[in-house]
Amino acid sequence: MHRFTARYVDALAFAAELHQDQRRKHADVPYVSHLLAVSALVWEDGGDEVEATAALLHDAIEDQSDKVDVATIGRRFGADVAGIVMACTDALGLHDAPKPPWVHRKAEHLRHLADAPLPALRVTAADKLHNVRSLLDDRRTGTRDVWLRFNGRLHGTVWYYRQMAEILDDRLPPTVSRLPVLLADAVAQLEAYAAEDLASTPDTSWAAPEGWPPPALLRASA
């Protein structure tokens, strides 16, 4: 039976404070709801306290780099947690330097996952699964305009999650995690909505993000 210690409780409070003013893209919902959901998915998938703690903090450096850095996370929660958080970070959100273009940033993160340790892959899978499920919920009750909330628009978003699902399926066997299978199913539903939305209008210029298409070494599926 998995048990958690004061470290996990501390991470809960720290994450809530760190992301206090942040909201989800799809609604005026506190961002901490996503962190709690990802951590819950990690626990339910058989993850341990290190992974569940990292799940609470997985966006800390990427989204709140003006408030926290990897050294602080390492000192407070341990090098094992900090290592997972760094592996889940697709770009340091340094407030004094612009991030690379979205497409190139995501492509680099996908390349990085090829060598990421299994604990980081479990947290990543939980993160992406919750994101895709949230997007699906929005699309079921909304219109194609939901894609405009995302830097990847339609093409980039579907491409990214399809590539992510395939990498995680390759790296995380079913004996270790069921999350890749759940993610693949969710991405297939997302692709169906994407095809429907693209077919609904002759003008699809709205569907491509800046910097599209992605680097040639990664194939697009939308």
Residue pairs with C-beta under 8 A, 6 or more apart in sequence:
2 43
2 48
2 49
3 49
4 49
4 52
5 49
7 49
7 53
7 77
7 78
8 49
8 52
8 53
8 56
10 76
10 77
11 53
11 56
11 57
11 77
11 81
12 56
14 56
14 57
14 76
15 32
15 35
15 56
15 57
15 60
16 32
18 60
18 64
18 67
18 68
19 30
19 31
19 32
19 35
19 59
19 60
19 63
19 64
20 30
20 32
22 30
22 31
22 63
22 64
23 29
23 30
23 31
24 30
24 31
24 33
24 34
24 134
25 149
25 150
26 134
26 135
26 137
26 138
26 146
26 149
27 138
31 59
31 63
34 59
34 130
34 131
34 134
35 55
35 56
35 57
35 58
35 59
36 56
37 130
38 55
38 56
38 58
38 123
38 126
38 127
38 130
39 52
39 53
39 55
39 56
39 126
41 55
41 126
41 129
41 130
41 179
42 51
42 52
42 55
42 122
42 123
42 126
43 52
45 122
45 125
45 126
45 177
45 178
45 179
46 177
47 55
47 119
47 122
47 123
47 126
48 119
50 78
50 80
50 81
50 84
50 119
51 84
51 119
51 122
51 123
53 77
53 81
54 80
54 81
54 84
54 85
54 88
54 119
54 120
54 123
55 123
55 126
55 127
57 73
57 77
57 81
57 85
58 84
58 85
58 88
58 89
58 123
58 124
58 127
59 88
60 68
60 73
60 85
61 68
61 69
61 70
61 73
61 85
61 86
61 89
61 92
61 93
62 88
62 89
62 90
62 91
62 92
62 93
63 93
64 93
65 92
65 93
65 94
65 95
66 95
70 82
70 85
70 86
71 82
73 81
73 82
73 85
74 81
74 82
80 119
83 117
83 120
84 117
84 119
84 120
84 123
87 112
87 113
87 116
87 117
87 120
87 124
88 120
88 123
88 124
88 127
90 105
90 106
90 108
90 109
91 99
91 100
91 105
91 108
91 109
93 99
99 105
100 108
101 210
101 211
102 151
102 152
102 156
102 209
102 210
102 211
103 152
103 156
103 209
103 210
103 211
103 212
103 213
103 214
103 215
104 211
104 215
106 152
106 156
106 160
106 214
107 214
107 215
107 217
107 218
110 160
110 163
110 164
110 167
110 218
111 217
111 218
113 121
113 124
113 164
113 167
113 168
113 171
114 167
114 171
116 124
116 171
118 171
118 172
118 176
121 168
121 171
121 172
121 177
122 172
122 176
122 177
122 179
124 164
124 168
125 168
125 172
125 177
125 179
125 180
125 183
126 179
128 161
128 164
128 165
128 168
128 183
129 179
129 182
129 183
129 186
131 161
132 161
132 183
132 186
132 187
132 190
133 186
135 146
135 150
135 157
135 190
136 186
136 189
136 190
136 193
138 146
139 146
139 190
139 193
144 154
144 197
144 200
147 153
147 154
147 157
147 197
147 206
147 207
148 206
150 156
150 157
151 209
151 210
152 159
152 160
152 209
153 206
153 207
153 208
153 209
154 194
154 197
154 198
154 204
154 206
154 207
154 208
154 222
155 207
155 208
155 209
155 212
155 213
155 220
155 222
156 208
156 209
156 212
156 214
157 190
158 187
158 190
158 191
158 194
158 221
158 222
159 214
159 218
159 220
159 221
159 222
161 183
161 187
161 190
162 187
162 191
162 221
162 222
163 218
163 219
163 221
164 183
164 187
165 180
165 183
165 184
165 187
168 179
168 180
168 183
169 180
169 181
169 184
172 179
172 180
174 180
174 181
191 221
191 222
194 222
197 207
198 204
198 207
198 222
207 222
213 220
214 220
